[in-house]
Amino acid sequence: MQEVYLLLGSNIGDREQFLHQATLLLTQEIGAITKKSSLYETAPWGLEEQPEYLNQVLVLVTKLQAREVLKAALDIEKILGRERIERWGSRVIDIDILFYSDEVIDEADLKVPHPYFHLRRFAVEPMLEVQPDFIHPVLKKSIKSLALELSDQLYVQKINFNNNG
């Protein structure tokens, strides 16, 4: 069994509901959730003229290989109505593989750890909540250390909903 760390994001429609639906599908297709962060409302990154996101990190245990996790995540995005129109553009759901245990994968269409993880407060903050001592397998630093080094100052705010998915 492997631990996979996923970042979910949504900034179109009922963002909380899209995260909830994605979570249900991920447990069916990938594996059991062992930890999940709070929901975070975050400023858009990369393309700033769009609505704010809801983000959440999930930790799942899986028998799937990383490529199979990627395929399942892309299939779930499609099921929920994701259309890939513009890089870093608005989306009903986005599912990124942040880490796949401590493996390093560098293929054309699969890069793990996520190459931008350590630059994005919206990814680091929820990961810090669920696994602060996890060591980034390339940078060899803990999530706590990476959080302290972040230069990204975009808005990231933990929020409380009645139902956290």
N, C-alpha and C positions, 0 to 999 in steps of 0.2 A: 504494500500500500504506500502511496505517495501523498504528501500534503501539497495541495495546490492553493495558491492565494490569488483570488480574483477581485478585480475592481469593477463594480457596477456603476453606471452613470446614466442619467436620463435628464433631458431638459425640455421635452415636448409633452404636452398633454398631462395626464394624471401621473406625474413622475413617481410618486410613492407606489401606485398600483403597478406600474411597469417594473419597478424593482422587485415588488412582491411576486409578480408573475414569473419573472426571470429566476428568482430564488427557488420557486417551486419546480420549475423545469430543470434547473441545474441539479437539484437533489435527485430528480428522476434520471437524468442522463449522465451525471458525472459521479456523484457520491454524496455521502452524508456531510452536513455542515457541522464542524466542531466548534467554530467561533464565528461571530459576526460583529462588526463594528456598529456603532450608532449610525444614524443617517447624518450626513453633512450637507449643508447647502453651500455651494461653492461658485465662485466667479468662473466664467468660461476661460479656458487657457488656449492660447494659440490663435483663435479667431474670436475676438472679444465682443463683437456686435451680435450677441445672441442671448437668450434667456439664461438665468442661473441654473446650475445643475443640482441634482441630488446625487450624492455618491455614497457608496458603502463598500467595505471590504468584507469578503467571505473567505473563510478557510474551510476547505473540504478535504476529505480523504477519498482517494480514488484508486482504482485498479488500472485506470486508463493511462496510456502513454500521453506525453505532452501534446503530440500532434492530434490525438483523438480528443483531448480536452479542447483544443483549438477548434476542431471541426464541430463538436457539440455546441460550443459557445457561439460560433458563427451561425449554426442552424437555429439556435434559440433566438438570436437577434433577428433573423429572417422571419421566424414564426411570429414574433411580436411586432413586425412591421418596419424593421430598420431598413432604410434606404441609404446607400452610400453615394452621396451626391457631391459633397464638398469635404475636403480634408479638414478635420477638427470642427466640422459644422454641427449644427443641431441634430439631435437624434432621440428617438423614443427610448432606445436602450443601447448601451455600449457595454461590452464585457471584455475586459482585458486580463490576460494572464500576467500577473506581476511576478510571481515566483512559482517554480515547480520544484518543490523540496529545495535542495541546494544545487540543482543542476544548472549548467550553463549551456544554452542552445543558441547557435548563431547560424540560422539558415535564412534564405531569402524572404520567406513568408512567416517565419517563426523565430522570434528573438526573446529569450528568457535568460535572465531577468528582463523585465520591460526596460527598453533603453532610455526612456525618459522618466522612469519612476523617481529617481533621486532628485529630479529637478522640479517636481510638481507637488506643491503643498497639499492639493486635493487628494493625492494618492498617499503621501507620507503620513498625514495626520490620522486617517482611519487605520492605517497599518500600524502606526505607533500605539493606537488603542488596543489592538488585538494581539500584537506580538512585538513589543518594544525591544526585546533582546535578540530578535532574529538577525543573523549576520548576512548581509548582502554578499552573495557568492563571488561577485566580481570585484566590488569595491572593498570587501573585507572589513566593513564597518557595520555596527549595529544600527537598527532603525532609529534608536535614540540619538546616536551620533549624527546620522544623516539629517534628522529633524533639526538639530542644533546648527547644522551647516547650511540649511536652506536659504537661498537668496530670494526665492519666490515669495512675494508679499501679497499675492492675490487673496481675496476674501475666502475664508474657510470657517464655517460656523457649525458646530455640533447642534443638532436640533432634536426636539422631542416630539414625536407624534404619539397618538394614543396606541397605534398598532405599528410596531417596528418591523413588520414583515414577518 
